[in-house]
Amino acid sequence: MKLRPIAEVGAELGLSPDDVHPWGTNRAKVSLGALGKQGGRQGRLVLVSAINPTPPGEGKTTMSVALAMGLRRRGRRAVAALREPSLGPVFGVKGGGTGGGQASLEPAADINLHFTGDLHAITSANNLLAALVDNAVYYGQPVAIDSTRVRWRRALDMNDRFLRNVIVGLGGKAHGVPREGAFDITAASEVMAILALAENLQDLEERLGRVVVGHAPDGKPVRARDVDAAAAMVALLKDALMPNLVQTREGGPALVHAGPFGNIAHGCSSVVGTRMGLAYADEVVTEAGFGFDLGAEKFLDIKCRSTGLWPRGVVLVATLRALKYHGGTPLARVAEPDGAALARGFDHLDKHLESVRAFGLPAVICVNRFPQDTQEELDALRAFGRERGVEMAVCDGFTRGGEGSLELADRVLAMLDGTDASPPRPRFLYDVKQSPEEKVRAIARTVYGADDVAFTASARKDLETVRELGGAELPVCMAKTHLSLSDDATKQGRPRGFTLTVREVRLSAGAGFMVALTGDILTMPGLPREPAARRITVHENGRITGLMQGE
């Protein structure tokens, strides 16, 4: 497949050659200065979300790329604004994160691996701060830090369970002060969240400076600015803050930038990438990690609250196999026809549609069609959607690219055109001035369907610390399994009568939210028994296969 020159892709969006900085042959960085050149022009924002997936995933990124391709075939200047893949999932369970089949981003191998070095820069900035913190512990200056109350964790962009809990500073006095430490995967680092939410370099430095890294011997908080870290971290992140420009398999533009995890971070691509798309495109197709209960809720309650942006509507991705899975069919048999299980799975879809309505947004159901799907079951799903006033589109983007995505593009355009006279206004689930407990309950009851929320003794102690550090009026970022509406990954369908348990709360003062961890969610995942890394092959010509499922 021959890719378009990246400057030509940028020109399609209206970007000048001076603002497109090539990074190799088929990738580029887009100058932050390009944001101010469109005179306040504002495209229409479309949020792609999904029902809770089966473990292999339902192709939400594939459908996002397919929608952008279908809109382009309808003569629209459309751009996909998506997250960067993390090496953890690439070599872990899911494989690459660039879409699939004929609805993929290119150059896929480069995007899935080192790309333009953004995740490496974030890892380095995170660990520079860790080194400066431990250096302050060692020397007692520029600020004294209690070695038993260091809060900052190191990061690595890899699934490595053996680094979840570590001892650092061993080897005698010359090598440091021994203490317990921990690693997060880079996509869960607060530095990743900060980069994704920063508006510009000044905002980036201010946010980094606010990060709470530990406590002084008298108990007062120590922030990154107190160890003179913020400016040096910005130096590492200066290029990483610029959005990345690539293309779809059909040559359309895509902005791929930042990659916070959806189940343990806020799961959205960068603010600057979204704003860049809105300044240059008619429609911006963006996605939020995992199901509506995780990524979309955070997109709306965290990212949109921070930026003042709001989508015109939601595309809710579903598959017949996932609906049957939520209807009780074992994963190994979800490809088989089962009308009864499908009907039971509609209850799960209905809960997500209720959540979309809670935010005051219109929706289109997008079915990512698989070869085994029957017309009878597709018709049953279409009828279910229409009973609830929601149209459905079947998308064959994986096999047919933009041509197979025209029904989806048309449904989305009809939804958007219907909001032109009266665009949806922001409607959040909670007011930030509510207590942290009330905010968590609002999310759990409205989006998950929980009866109540329980906070462990440890979580309550964490909340006291959050209040002492001035974070009580920040939004909440929920860390929860993506496989269930509840905090129990084994509960498919629409769980009822359950209590959500929060076991830990962390303050991300620089990112501007607190993280509530539920269930057995970990911020450093582990590799599965059969890692995706085992199927990767590098051929004689340098071509890499096995990065994506099914290769």
N, C-alpha and C positions, 0 to 999 in steps of 0.2 A: 504494500500500500504506500503510495506517494503522498507525503504530507505537504500542506501549503507552507510557503515561507512564513515565518512567524510575524514578520512585519506586515505582510499582506493580511493576516488574520486580525492584527491590531487595527489596520486601516479600515476593515469592514465595520469595526465598532466606532470608527471616527477618531481613533488615537493617532497622534502625530508620530512620525519616526523618532523624534527627539524624546518621546515619552516611553518608547518601547525599547528596553535594554536587553538585547539578546543574551541568553544564557546557554551557550552551545548553539545548536542548529534549530531545534524545534521548540525551545522554551524561551521565555523572556520574563523579566521583571518589568512592572509598570510603575513609572515615576509617581510618587505621591503628589507631585505638582500637577498632574493631569486632572486631579479632582476639582481644581478651581477654574477650569477652562471651559466649562459647559454652561455657565451662567444660571445655575440653579435648576437645570433640567432634571426631571424626576420621572423615571420609568415606573412600571407597575411590578410590584413584588409578589411572587407566588411562592408559597411555602409547601414543600413536599414532605409529607410525613407518612406514617404507616400504622398498621395494626401491630401488635406484638408478634415478632417473627418466630419461625422455627429456628433451631440452632444454626442451620446453614445460611439463614437470611432470605429475604424475599425480593431482593433486587431493587431496593429503593434508589440507590445511586444510578443504577441502570435506567430506571424510569425517569429520573431527573434529567439525565443526558438525553434520553429519548424525547422527552417533552421539549427540551430546547431545540432539538433537531427538527421535530414536527412543526414547531412555531416558525422556525427559519424557512421551512418548505412552504409555509403559508405567507411568506413575504415579510415576516416580522424580523426586526433586528433584535434577536433574542440572545441571551448569554446565560450560561450555567455558572453559578457562584457556589462552589463546593469546597468541602474540607480536603486537606492533604491526608493521604494514608499514613498510618503509623507502621513501623517495621514490626511491632508486636503482632498485630493480626495478620500481616503479610506472611510472616513465618510461623504463625500459630494455627488458628482454626480456620479463619475465613478466607485467607489469601488476600490478593490485592483489592484495592478500593477504588478502582477507576471505571466502574460499570462493567459491562460484559457484552460479548457477541458483537453485533453491529451497532450497539449503543454504548460505546466506550470512549474514554478520553485518551488522547495520544500526545506524546509517546508514552504508552502505558507502563513499560518497564522502568523508564526513567522516573516517572511520577511516583511509582510504587517504591522505588529504592531511594537514592540520595537526592533526587529532584534538583532543587536549587540550594540545598543545604539548610533550609529553614529549621528543620527539626534538630539538626546538629547544632545550629546556633543557639536554639532554645536550651538544649541540653547543656551546652557550654556555659551559657549565662546562668542557668540554675546552679551549676556546680562551681562556678566562680563565686557566687554568693555563699555557697556552703564552705568554700575554702576561706573566704574572708571572715565568715562567722567563727570558724574554728581557729583562725589566726588571732582573732580578738580574744577568744577563750585562752589561747596560749600566752599571749603577751599582755593581756589585760588592757589593751588600748587599740583603737581610739575610744573604746567603751568597754567596760567590764561586763562579761556575760557569765551567768551561772551555768557551768558545764552540765548540770543536771536538768536544766530547763531550756535547752536548745530545741527550738520548734522546727527549724528548717531541715528539709530532707533532700538527699541527693536524687538525681534522676538518670535514667537510661532508657533509650528508645528500643526496648527489647523486653519480651516476656521472660522474666527470670525470677522464679519464686524464691530462689536461695538468697536473694538480696532484699527480701521484704523486711527482715530484721537482721541487723549486723552490729558488730562491735568495731569501732574505729579508735585510732589513737594508741594502738598497741606498740610494743617495742621499746618501752622506756621513755624517760622524760624528754629526750631529744626528739622524739617522734610524735609527741602530742599528749593530750590528756584523754585517757581511755573513757569512753562513754558509749551508751547504746545509740545506734543510728538506724536509718531506714532509707530505702530507695522507693521512689514512685516511677512508674513508666512516664516518659516525657509527655505523653498526651494528657496525663493527669496532673502535671506540674502546674503550679499557680502561674509560672512564667508563660506557659502556653495560653492559659486563660487570659492573662493580661495582654499578650500580643494580639489575641483574637478580638479583644474589646477596645483596644487603644485606638484613638482617633488620629493621632499624629505623634511625632517624636517627643514633643513636650509632654503630652498626656502619658505616653509610654514611660518616660522618666519619672513623672509624678507618681504613677501607679506602682512602679517598681520600688520607689522610695518608701511607700506606705507599707510594704510587706513586713509583717511581724515575724522576726527570726528567732526570738528567744526573750529571756528576761534577765535583767540585771540582778546582782545579789540582793538589792532591796525590793525586788519583785516588780519593778517598773518594766514596761515592754521595751524591747530593743527592736528597732526597725532597720530595714536595709540601708536607709539613708544615714543611720547612725554609724555604720561601718564603712561609709563612703563607697557603697557598691553601685548605686543606681546609674551614674554616668558611665562607668565601665561596662555595665551590663548593656546599656543602650548602644555602646560602641560595637558590641558583639551582635546586636539585634538590628542595627540600622538597615541593612539590606533585607533582612528577614521581614521587616514591616511592610515592604513593598509587595503588592499582590503579584501572583504568578499568572502569566498568560500562556495557555496551551490551546488545543483545539479538539473538537469532537472528531469522531471517525469520518464525518462528512465535511470536515473543514470549518465548522462553525466555532466561534470564540467561546472559551471557558476560562473563568478566573478561579484558580484552585489555590486556597490560601488558609493556613492555620488548621489545626486538627485536634481540638480538645475532644476527649472521649464523651460519648453520649450517656453512658450509664454511670460514669464516675466524675465527669466534668460537665460543662454546659453544652457540649455537642454541636456547636455552630461554627461555620466558617467566619472569616474575619469581618469586622465592621468596615474596614477600609475597602475590602473586596466587594462587599455588598454596596457600599456607597459608590464605588467606581462603576459597578454594573448599572446602577440606577441612573448615574449621570450620563451614560453613553448608550444604553439599550432601551428598547420599547418595553421588553419584559425581562425580568431577572428571575431565573428559576434557582431557588436555593433549597437546601434540605437541612434537616436537623436530626441528629443521631437517634437511631432505633425508633421505637414506636412513639405515638403522639404523647403517651404518658410521660416520656422522658425528654427526648429532644425538643419536640414542639412546645411543650409547656415551658421549658427553659428558654427557648428562642423568644417566646412571647413575654414571659414574666421577667427575664433577665436581660437578654440582648435588646429587645424592643423598648423596654423600659429605660435602658441606658442611652439609647440612640434617638428615641422619638420616631423610629420607623414603625410601620405596621403593614402586614401583608394585605393584599386585596382578597385573597382566598387561599384555601388549602386543597392540595391534592393528597388524598389518603390512599396509599398503596396497599393493596391486599392481593393475596393469591388464594385460589381455591384450596391448595394444599394446606396453607396456614389456617384457613377457616375450618377445614376438616380436623386439623390437629387440635384446634381449640374446641372442637365439637366432640373430642374423645377418641379420634382415630390414632393408632400408634404411628410414630414418625415413619416407620418402614413401609406403611401402607397408604400414606396420604396421597399418592399419585393415582390410587384406584378410585373409581366412581363410588360415591357414598352420599346420596342425597340427604339421608337422615342426619349424618354427622355434620354435613354442610349447614343444614338448617339450624342445628344446635349451635354451630359456630357463629351464626348471625348475631347471637346475643353479645359476643365479644366485640364484633364490629359496631353494634349499636351503642355500646359504652363509649367507644372512641368518637362516634358521631355526636353523642351527647356532650363530650368534652369540647369538640369543635364549636358547638353551639354556645357553650358556656363562655367562650371568648368572643361571641358575636360574629363569627366568620362563616361565609358560605363554603361549600365543599363539593368536590368531584371525587367519586370513587374510581381509582385507576386499578384495573386488574392486569397484573403482569402475567400474560398468558404462557402456560407451559404446554408442551405437545400433547400431554395426556388429558388436558381439560376438555370436558364435553360441553356441547352447546346447551344441553338441557340444564346443566349446573350453572353455566354462565347466565342463562335466562332467568333462573331462580334468583340469582344474586341481583340482577338488574331490577327485577320486580321488587325485591326487598328494599333496594335503594329508593325506588320511586315511591313506595309506600311512605317513606320518610322524607320525601321531597328532595332527594339527592340523586343526580344523574350519575351514570356509570359509563366508563369508556374502557374498552378492551385494548391493550397495547401489545403490539408485536414488535416492539423496538429491538429486542434482543436478536431476533432473526431477520428483521426487515429494515432496521434503522429508522430513519425519518419517515419513510413511506408507510411503515407499520405503526407510526405514532400519530397519524393525522386525525383519527377519531379523538384521541386524547387532546391534541392541540385544539381542535374545534370546540370540544366541551369546555376547555379552560378559557378559551377566548370568549365564549358565550357567558361564562361566569364573570369574567373580568369586565366585559362590556356592560353587564347588568349592574356593576357597582360604580360605573363611571360617574353617574349623576350624584350618587351618594356613597362614597367610599366608606368601608367599615371604620369605625372609630376605636381607638385602643380601649380594651376592656380587660383588666387584669384580675387574677383570682384573689388577690389580697392587696391591702395597703401596706407599704413598707413600715408604717408606724405601728402596725399591730405587733404583738409580741412574737418572738421566734416560734414559740409553741403554736400560736394561732395560725401563723403562716404555713407551718408544716401541716397542720390539720386541714387547712383550706385546700391544699394540694391533694392530700391523701383522700379526703372525702369526696371532692368534686371530680378528680381525674382518675384516681385508683378505685373509688367505690368503697373505701374502708369505712368501718363504723367509727373507729377512733384511732388515736396514736398513743403509743406507750414510749416513754423515754427511760432508758436504763439509768441507774445511779451515776454511771460514768458520763452519760450524755448530759444529764442535768448539771453535773460539775463542769462539763465543757461549756454549757450555755452560760453558766455564771462567769466563766472566763471571757466568753464572747461579749457579754454585757460590760465587764470591766474594761475591755479593750475598745469599747465604743462601736461594736458591730451589730448591736441589737436591731437597728433599723435598716439593715441590708436585706436584699432579696435572698431567697433560699435556693440552693442548688442541691437537688435530691440525688443521692447515689443509691441506685436500686437495680435489681436484676431487670434485664430487658426482655426476659422470656415470659414474664407474667405481669398482670396489672398489680398484683400483690408484691410483697417482699419475699415470697417463696417461689422459686423458679419452677417448682413441680406443679403449681396450681395454674392450669390452663383455663381457657374460657373466660367467664366473667365471675371471678370469686366474689362471694358475698359473706357478710358476717365475720369479717376478719379485722384484727387490730394490727396496724403497721407498727413495727418496733424500730426506734432510732437508737443505735448503740453508741454513736460517736458523732460529735459536731466539731468541725474545724473552721477556723476563720481564715478567709482569703481576703484580707483587707485591701490588697492591691487590685485584685480582680473586681472587688466590690460585691462579694456575696459570702455567705456562710455555706458550708457543705455539710449536709446531714446524711450520714452513712447508715444504711439499713441492711438487714439480712447479713449475708456473708460476703458482701461486696468488698473487693480488695483493690487498692490503688496501684498494686504491682501484680498483674496477672501472671499466670504460669503457662507453660506450653502444654498442649494436650498429649495424650499417649502417642498419637501419630501426628507430629507437627507438619504443617504445610511445607516447611523447609526441606523435608525429605523428597518432595516430588519435583524440585527445581533442577533444571538442566541448563547449562551454558553450552551452546553449540559452537562448532569450529568457526563460524562466521561472526560469533559474538552475540547471536540472538539468544534470548533467555526465554525458556518456556517453563510452565508450571507455577507461575506467579498467581494466576487466576484459577479459580475452581473450574474443572472441566477441561483444562488444557491437556 
